Amino acid sequence: MKLFEKIKPQFWETDPGTGPAKSLFDYRRIWRKAVVVLALVALVPLCVLASIDYSVTRHSLEFENLLRTSRTTSNARRTVAYFLEERTKALQFLAEHQGIANLMNPANFAHVLQSLKSSFGGFVDIGIIDSRGRQVAYNGPHDLLGLDYSRQEWFENTMTQGTYISKVFLGFRDEPHLVVARKVYDAKTDEVFILRATLDTGQFNDMLTSLDLPGGGDAFLVDRDGIIQTPSKSHGDLLHEVNLLNIPEYSEKTSVRQTKDMDGTEYTVGYAYVRGTPFIVMVVKETAELMKPLQAIRMELLWMLTLCIAAILVVIVWVATYMVDKIYIADQTRARTLHRMEHTNRMASIGRLAAGVAHEINNPLAIINEKAGLISDLFTYRKEYVHDERLMANIRSIIDSVARCGRITKRLLSFARHIDVEMASIVFKDLADEVMDFLRKEAEYRSISITLDIPDDLPEFVSDRGKLQQIFLNLINNAFQAMNDGGDLYIAARAITEDRMVFTVEDDGCGIPEGDIKRIFDPFFSTKKKVGGTGLGLSITYGLVQELGGNMAVESEVGKGTIFTITLPTKGFEKADKK
Amino acid sequence: MKILLVDDEVELVSAMAERLGYRGLDADWAENGEDALKMAGETDYAVAVLDMKMPRMGGLELQEKLVARHPGMRFIFLSGHGSEADFKAGRAAGCNYLIKPIQLEDLVDMIREVAGEDAQ
C-alpha cells in the first residue's frame, strides 16, 4: 500500500462531480477504459497468434510422429516377411538340391536338420509329407512318423497355395512355436511333397524386441483375431487377446491410428499385415510420450507470451497514466482560471454594490451632518445653550457618529474604486491601516493582539492598491482562522533592496502539517471544508502575488504557528500586469 | 467674499450656507443649475461649491458654463459617490473635491485656499 501511495498518479484521489472543483471528467474511469481498450487491442492479436503458432507446431509434431511410426512399422513388417520367406525358401532349396529320395534317408535327414539349426537357427523338427497327407519322413524330438495330416486344414492350404505359415502355438514343452510348410515337386518320382518344419519363436521375438523404439514403445505380432503372437511389454500376455481396440481390416499398406486401451490411455499404433502369413505387425507407442517435445515448446511459448504480456501491460499502464495525468492538469488549470474569473467578477459586483450603497447613504448622512452641525453652531454662536453640557455632548455624539459612518462609506468607496485600478503610488502603512480597520473589531472580540511593525521611513512604492489590499486581507483572515482567542499576530514590512520589499504575516495558531504545506496554494485544497472553507483564499492570494510580480513563501510548525512571507517589486510590474 | 452653494438637497445646502455664515463666509445657495446661473449673473461670487450629481444639469456642466461667464470664479466639487469616474473628472477639471459627508472646517479651509486667502 505504501508503494502505491508513492506511485499514485495525481488524478487518483479526485472525486469527480462533487465540490466546487467539479471536473469535466471521471479520470479513473478514463484511465480504466484506456487501459482496457489498449490491452484488448494489443493482447488479443498476440494471444491469437500464439495459439495459432502452438496449434501449427502441434500438428506438425503429430504428423511427424505418425510418419515415423508408419516407417518403423513398415520396416518391422519387411524384416518379419523376410525372415519367414528365408525359411520357406530354405525348405524349397533342400528339396530341389538334394531330392526327396535323398532327404528320406534318416541319417541324411538328421544331418540336414542339424545344418538348418546351425545355419539359420530356430529349427526344432522337420518332416516330409506325401501328397496323400502321410508323414513319410521326420526328424525331431517327437515320434511323428506316419502321422496322417490329410484332413487338416493347413495341409489343404499348402497343397493349394504352395506355402503355409501357421499361427504361433504352444508345443509339447509349452514353448511357443510356429510351423512353416512348402509344397515341392520331385522330378524323379514325379510327385508332389510337402516339407514341413517347426520353428521356435525365440529368434522371431529377438528380432522385434531389438527394434529401437523410443519412450516405452512396444512392437509385437498379433494374428487376425487379435491374439498376441510374440511377447508384448504391456499390451497383453502371449497367446491372449491384445488389450487395444480397433484392429483395422486387412490392407496391403501400413496404417497408423490413434487408439485407446482398456484404461483409456491413448496410443499411436502402427499396423502392417504381413502378406502370406496370419501375422500383423503392431508398433505401439504412448501418444503422451511421443508428444513430450511439445511440452518443452509449450513452456517456452508460455514464458515468452507471459513476458510480452507483462511488458505490454506495463507500457500501457504507463502511457494511460501519463496521458490522463496531462488531461487532469489541463482540467485543473481550466478550473483555476474559471474560478479566478468568477472571483474577479464577484468582487467587481460587490464593489459596485458597495459603491451604490455608500452613495445612497452618503447623501442623507450629509444632511444629518449639516443639520447637527447647524444645531451645534446655533448653540455655540448664539450662546443660548453653549453652557448646557448635556445638550452639547449629545450634539457632538451625533456629529462623531456621522463622521464614523462617513469613514465607513469612504472605505467602501475606496475598495470599490480600486477593484479595477492599475498602478498607484502606495504608502504601505496607510494601506495596512485601511485593511486593519476592517478586522480590528473581530480582533477585539477575540482578544487577538496585533503588532504592526512598519517603519515610518518605508518608501512609497508603485503597485496595484486593490490587489495588495486583497492579499493583505486574505492573509490576515487566514491567520485569524488558524489562531485561538487571545493569540498574537505580528505584521512586519521592510525594504530589502532598492526595488523590492518584503512583508510578513506571522501568527501563533495551529500551524500546517508538513504533508499539507505543498498543497496549500492549490485551488480547493482546504482543511476547513466541513465548516464552509472554499479552499480558494490562499490560492487566490498566491495568484494575486504572482500577478503583482512577487513571490510568496510559507513556513509552519504544527502547534507553533505559521509565517507567510511576501516579496514584492516596488517599481511596478509591467509584464505581469498585462492580462 | 461671496460663496455660491449649489446642491439639489435643499436641506443640506441651506444648513451649510447658514453654518458658513457663522464662520464669516457670506454664502448664497441654489437648488439647481439654472437658478445658480441666474444668481451668478446678478452677484459676483469668488467661489462656487457644486454638487456633482444634480437633475437636468450636473456639477461639471454647470462649472463649464460658469467658467465661460465668470473666468475668475473658483470651484469646489462635492460628491456622495466617490466613483472612479467622478474622481477622475474632478481631477481633470483641476478642481478640489470632497466626499460627503464633509467636515465643515475642511470646506472652510478649502474655500479659503482656493480663494487665495489665508486660512486663519
Interface residues (C-beta under 8 A of the other chain):
Chain A: A355 A358 H359 E360 N362 N363 L365 A366 I367 I368 N369 E370 K371 G373 L374 D377 T380 Y381 V402 A403 C405 G406 K410 L413 S414 A416 R417 D420 V421
Chain B: E9 E11 L12 A15 M16 E18 R19 Y22 G80 H81 G82 S83 E84 F87 I99 K100 P101 I102 Q103 L104
